[in-house]
Amino acid sequence: MALSVQDEWILQQRVRPLVTAELIAEAAARPTGPYSRDLVDVMDFVRRNPDPDRPRYLIVKTPGGFAVAVRPPVRGGAPRLLDDRRHATRDEAEHAVLVHRLHDYGLTW
């Protein structure tokens, strides 16, 4: 399944123009807010996972820090860590999830 016609329009017309290096820097600098209206719009879109075929991310606490993982395709399965990277704080890991989600939708800056 892909994005609905409406979500594709939202992605291309509303979200894509908002994603800039400055917006990503804002997200990294203020992981818990307050957020600008533009950042709220971008985060609302990617967090609701409008395309069920895209990965659903989660954060896993490991002995070495926080890791980004992908939810299993079936309920009750084990999450799969994306890579060996570990983040010192949950906020850093949350930012990494945002970046992964933007990348999944082809939103690069």
N, C-alpha and C positions, 0 to 999 in steps of 0.2 A: 504494500500500500504506500502511496506517496501522499504528499500534502494535498489537501482539498484545494479546489480552485480559490476559495476564499483565503485560506492560509497562505497559498502561494502568492496571492496578491498582497497580503499583509507583509510577507517576507520581503518581497521585491520593492514595494512602494513605501512601506512605513519603516521597516526594520533595517534593511540594508543601508539606506542613506545615513542612518544614525551611528553605525558602527565605524568608529575611527580610532586611531591610536590614542587620542585624548580620552575617549569614552572608556577604553580598556584601562588606561592609567587611572581614571577616576574609580573604576570598579576595584582595582588593586589597592588604591589608597584608602578607600572607605568601604571595607568589606561588609560592615554592618549598617551602613547608611550614615546620615541621610543621603538619598540618591537624587540625582537630577531627574527631571521628567523623562528625558531621553533614555537614561539608563534603566529607569523603571519600565519603559515600554519594551526595551530589548530583553530585559530579564523576564518580564511577563511572558513574552513569546517563547523564549527558549525553555523556560522552566515548565511550561505546560505540555511539552513534548507533543506537538501537534501531529508529528509523523510517527506512528507506532513502530515503523521499521528502523528508526534511528535508535542508537544505544540509549539506555537509561542508566545514568551514572549514580554511583553512591560513593561515600567516603568510608574507608575502613581504617580503624586505628591499629597500627602495627607496632612492634617494639621499636622500630626505627623511625616512627613518625606516622603521619597520615598519608594514606595512599588513595588514589582514584581507582575505582573498580567499575565494572559493568555488571548490571543485574543479569542473572541467568535468564534464559528464554523460557524456562519452565519454573513454576512456583516450587519453592523448596530446594532448588538447586543452589550450588555454591557460586558466589560472585567470582569473577575473573579479574585479577589485577591487570591494569593496562600496561604497566611497565615497572621497572625497579625504582622509579623516582619516589622519594618520600618528602613530605612537606613538614616543616617544623610546627606549623599551627594549622588548626582546622580552617581558619580564614584563608590561608594560602591554598589549601586544598579546594575550598569552595571556589576560589578564583580560577584554579586550574580546571574545575568542572565547567565553569562558564566558558572558558577559552575552548575546551573540547566541544561544547555544544555549538558555539559559533562556527568552529571549523566544520562540524558535521553538516551545517546548513550552507557551507560555502561562503561564510561571512569572514573575510580576511580584511586586514587593514593595512 
